[in-house]
Amino acid sequence: MKTNIRTLLTTAMAVSLLATGFTVSASARANRDADQTRNVTETSQPQARWDGQHQRDTGSARRGDKRDDRQDRRADRRDDRQDRRDDRDDRRDDRREREAYQRRMAQYRYQQAYDQRVRADMARRAALRYSYNNNPYRNVPAAYRYNRGGAWYTVNHYGADMLRQAVNRGYEQGLRAGRADRFDRWQSDYRRSRGWIDGSYGYDNDYVSRGDYQYYFRQGFERGYQDGYSSRYRYGRSNSDGTAIILTAVLAGILGLQAIN
């Protein structure tokens, strides 16, 4: 009986020890598995964060690319609209230019004729091979004085004749320009005429400066333009040969020449 009890106790103790060992072994394995899981988790967390950041960066880049594409498309559409507007403006300007040309045929013909006269006059002087320095009348004493812009100038008889010629040629050219604008039914504006802008038709470097010649040419041009545009002679008259000259009294008032005693 005692032997059986002892055997049972021994068996129970062995079973207890085995259970304890199994429990310890299971706990160790559990701890080891937990450590491995923690290590895996700790190892995978940086990778997960990097993957998440990479996905966010990729998504942001894609959104940026889409935004840039939309902006590019809008810019292209704006450029296309601007190009179409520019084309319309160019066509409108061309049409207006053609219409203006058609309405100003008389003025354009006058301008062409004026340029031809200027070229012919320059060719004539070049053919004469005239030299101002060799002009024997260059040093003829002054006979007149005139005031322009508050300053007094002196000229000899030849210089006075050139000033008279400047006024008369200006009057004749202004008369032609005024008639052309009236024929075209254009607004009166002598300052836009080719002759007034140039103002040097007939000038050949003799006796007076180009600036003086142009000034008095334009004085005559303005008055001739007014007569031509209004279709009446107020400042000049027509000659029998078809040319026109300014009235003597008007010419004297423009030049204001004073004889030098």
C-alpha positions as CSV (number, residue, x, y, z in Angstrom):
1,M,0.0,0.0,0.0
2,K,2.8,2.4,0.9
3,T,4.5,1.4,-2.2
4,N,1.5,2.3,-4.3
5,I,1.2,5.7,-2.6
6,R,4.9,6.4,-3.1
7,T,4.5,5.4,-6.8
8,L,1.5,7.7,-7.2
9,L,3.4,10.6,-5.6
10,T,6.4,10.0,-7.8
11,T,4.2,9.8,-10.9
12,A,2.4,13.0,-9.8
13,M,5.6,14.8,-9.2
14,A,6.9,13.7,-12.6
15,V,3.8,14.9,-14.3
16,S,4.0,18.2,-12.5
17,L,7.6,18.6,-13.5
18,L,6.7,17.8,-17.1
19,A,3.8,20.3,-17.0
20,T,6.0,22.9,-15.5
21,G,8.7,22.3,-18.1
22,F,6.1,22.4,-20.8
23,T,4.7,25.7,-19.4
24,V,8.2,27.2,-19.2
25,S,9.0,26.0,-22.7
26,A,5.7,27.3,-24.1
27,S,6.3,30.7,-22.3
28,A,9.8,30.9,-23.7
29,R,8.6,30.1,-27.2
30,A,5.8,32.7,-26.8
31,N,8.4,35.3,-25.6
32,R,10.7,34.4,-28.4
33,D,7.9,34.7,-30.9
34,A,6.8,38.0,-29.5
35,D,10.4,39.2,-29.7
36,Q,10.6,38.1,-33.3
37,T,7.3,39.7,-34.1
38,R,8.5,42.9,-32.4
39,N,11.7,42.8,-34.3
40,V,9.9,42.3,-37.6
41,T,7.5,45.1,-36.7
42,E,10.3,47.4,-35.7
43,T,12.2,46.5,-38.9
44,S,9.1,46.9,-41.1
45,Q,8.0,50.2,-39.7
46,P,10.7,52.3,-41.4
47,Q,10.0,50.5,-44.6
48,A,6.3,51.1,-44.3
49,R,6.9,54.8,-43.5
50,W,9.2,55.1,-46.6
51,D,6.6,53.3,-48.7
52,G,3.9,55.6,-47.5
53,Q,6.0,58.7,-48.1
54,H,6.9,57.4,-51.5
55,Q,3.3,56.8,-52.4
56,R,2.4,60.3,-51.1
57,D,5.3,61.9,-53.1
58,T,4.2,59.9,-56.2
59,G,0.6,61.0,-55.8
60,S,1.7,64.6,-55.3
61,A,3.9,64.5,-58.4
62,R,1.1,63.0,-60.4
63,R,-1.3,65.7,-59.2
64,G,1.4,68.3,-60.0
65,D,1.8,66.9,-63.5
66,K,-1.9,67.0,-64.0
67,R,-2.1,70.5,-62.8
68,D,0.8,71.5,-65.1
69,D,-1.0,69.8,-68.0
70,R,-4.2,71.8,-67.3
71,Q,-2.2,75.0,-67.1
72,D,-0.4,74.2,-70.4
73,R,-3.7,73.5,-72.1
74,R,-5.2,76.7,-70.8
75,A,-2.1,78.6,-71.9
76,D,-2.4,77.0,-75.4
77,R,-6.0,77.9,-75.6
78,R,-5.2,81.5,-74.6
79,D,-2.4,81.6,-77.2
80,D,-4.8,80.3,-79.9
81,R,-7.4,82.9,-79.0
82,Q,-4.8,85.6,-79.1
83,D,-3.5,84.4,-82.5
84,R,-7.0,84.4,-83.9
85,R,-7.5,88.0,-82.5
86,D,-4.2,89.1,-84.1
87,D,-5.2,87.5,-87.4
88,R,-8.5,89.4,-87.3
89,D,-6.8,92.6,-86.4
90,D,-4.3,92.1,-89.3
91,R,-7.1,91.4,-91.7
92,R,-9.0,94.5,-90.5
93,D,-6.0,96.7,-90.8
94,D,-5.4,95.4,-94.3
95,R,-9.0,96.1,-95.2
96,R,-8.9,99.6,-93.8
97,E,-5.6,100.3,-95.6
98,R,-7.1,99.2,-98.9
99,E,-10.2,101.2,-98.3
100,A,-8.1,104.3,-97.3
101,Y,-6.0,103.8,-100.4
102,Q,-9.2,103.7,-102.5
103,R,-10.6,106.8,-100.9
104,R,-7.3,108.7,-101.2
105,M,-6.4,108.0,-104.8
106,A,-6.1,111.7,-105.6
107,Q,-3.8,112.4,-102.7
108,Y,-1.6,109.5,-103.5
109,R,-1.3,110.6,-107.1
110,Y,-0.3,114.1,-105.9
111,Q,2.3,112.6,-103.6
112,Q,3.8,110.5,-106.4
113,A,3.8,113.5,-108.7
114,Y,5.6,115.6,-105.9
115,D,8.3,112.9,-105.5
116,Q,8.8,112.8,-109.2
117,R,9.3,116.6,-109.3
118,V,11.8,116.4,-106.5
119,R,13.8,113.7,-108.2
120,A,13.7,115.6,-111.5
121,D,14.9,118.8,-109.8
122,M,17.7,117.0,-108.1
123,A,18.7,115.3,-111.4
124,R,18.7,118.7,-113.2
125,R,21.0,120.2,-110.6
126,A,23.3,117.2,-110.7
127,A,23.6,117.5,-114.5
128,L,24.6,121.1,-114.2
129,R,27.4,120.1,-111.8
130,Y,26.9,123.3,-109.9
131,S,29.3,124.2,-107.2
132,Y,28.2,126.7,-104.6
133,N,31.8,127.3,-103.5
134,N,32.6,128.5,-107.1
135,N,29.5,130.7,-107.3
136,P,30.7,134.2,-108.2
137,Y,27.6,135.8,-106.7
138,R,28.1,134.1,-103.3
139,N,29.8,137.1,-101.8
140,V,27.5,139.8,-103.1
141,P,26.8,142.2,-100.2
142,A,23.5,141.8,-98.3
143,A,20.6,143.9,-99.5
144,Y,17.8,142.7,-97.3
145,R,17.1,141.5,-93.8
146,Y,14.3,139.5,-92.4
147,N,13.1,138.3,-89.0
148,R,12.3,134.6,-88.3
149,G,11.7,133.3,-84.8
150,G,12.8,136.5,-83.2
151,A,16.2,136.5,-85.0
152,W,17.3,138.7,-87.8
153,Y,19.0,137.4,-91.0
154,T,20.5,139.1,-94.0
155,V,20.5,138.1,-97.6
156,N,21.6,139.5,-100.9
157,H,19.3,139.9,-103.9
158,Y,19.8,136.3,-104.9
159,G,18.9,135.1,-101.4
160,A,15.8,137.2,-101.4
161,D,14.8,135.7,-104.8
162,M,15.2,132.2,-103.4
163,L,13.0,133.0,-100.4
164,R,10.3,134.3,-102.8
165,Q,10.7,131.1,-104.8
166,A,10.3,129.0,-101.7
167,V,6.9,130.7,-100.8
168,N,5.6,130.5,-104.4
169,R,6.6,126.8,-104.9
170,G,5.1,126.0,-101.5
171,Y,1.9,127.8,-102.5
172,E,1.6,125.9,-105.8
173,Q,2.3,122.5,-104.2
174,G,-0.2,123.2,-101.4
175,L,-2.8,124.1,-103.9
176,R,-2.4,120.7,-105.5
177,A,-2.5,118.9,-102.2
178,G,-5.6,120.8,-101.0
179,R,-7.4,120.0,-104.3
180,A,-6.6,116.3,-103.9
181,D,-8.0,116.1,-100.4
182,R,-11.1,118.0,-101.4
183,F,-11.5,115.6,-104.4
184,D,-11.1,112.6,-102.0
185,R,-13.5,114.2,-99.5
186,W,-10.9,113.9,-96.9
187,Q,-10.5,115.9,-93.7
188,S,-8.5,119.1,-94.2
189,D,-5.0,118.6,-92.8
190,Y,-2.1,120.1,-94.7
191,R,0.5,118.9,-92.2
192,R,0.0,115.3,-93.4
193,S,0.8,116.1,-97.0
194,R,4.0,114.9,-98.5
195,G,5.0,118.4,-99.8
196,W,4.6,120.1,-96.4
197,I,6.5,117.3,-94.6
198,D,9.4,117.6,-97.1
199,G,9.4,121.3,-97.7
200,S,12.6,121.3,-99.8
201,Y,11.3,121.2,-103.3
202,G,13.4,123.7,-105.4
203,Y,16.1,124.1,-102.8
204,D,19.6,124.1,-104.3
205,N,21.9,125.2,-101.4
206,D,22.2,128.8,-102.7
207,Y,22.3,131.9,-100.5
208,V,19.9,130.7,-97.7
209,S,19.9,127.8,-95.3
210,R,17.7,124.7,-95.9
211,G,15.8,125.5,-92.6
212,D,14.9,129.0,-93.8
213,Y,13.9,127.6,-97.2
214,Q,11.7,124.9,-95.7
215,Y,10.1,127.4,-93.3
216,Y,8.9,129.8,-96.1
217,F,8.0,126.9,-98.4
218,R,5.6,125.7,-95.7
219,Q,4.2,129.2,-95.2
220,G,3.3,129.2,-98.9
221,F,2.1,125.6,-98.8
222,E,-0.3,126.2,-96.0
223,R,-2.0,129.1,-97.8
224,G,-2.1,127.2,-101.1
225,Y,-3.6,124.2,-99.4
226,Q,-6.4,126.3,-98.0
227,D,-7.2,127.8,-101.4
228,G,-7.1,124.3,-103.0
229,Y,-9.3,122.7,-100.4
230,S,-11.9,125.5,-100.4
231,S,-11.7,125.7,-104.2
232,R,-11.3,129.5,-104.2
233,Y,-8.3,131.9,-104.6
234,R,-7.8,133.9,-101.4
235,Y,-4.0,134.0,-101.1
236,G,-3.0,133.5,-104.8
237,R,-4.0,133.4,-108.4
238,S,-3.8,131.2,-111.4
239,N,-1.5,132.0,-114.3
240,S,-2.4,131.6,-118.0
241,D,0.0,128.6,-118.3
242,G,-1.9,126.8,-115.5
243,T,0.6,127.5,-112.8
244,A,-0.3,129.4,-109.6
245,I,1.6,132.0,-107.6
246,I,0.9,133.7,-104.3
247,L,-0.3,137.3,-104.3
248,T,2.3,140.0,-104.0
249,A,0.9,141.5,-100.9
250,V,0.6,138.1,-99.2
251,L,4.2,137.3,-100.2
252,A,5.5,140.6,-98.8
253,G,3.6,140.0,-95.5
254,I,5.1,136.5,-95.2
255,L,8.7,137.4,-95.9
256,G,8.8,140.9,-94.3
257,L,11.9,141.7,-96.2
258,Q,13.5,145.1,-95.2
259,A,15.9,146.8,-97.5
260,I,19.3,147.6,-96.1
261,N,20.4,151.1,-96.8
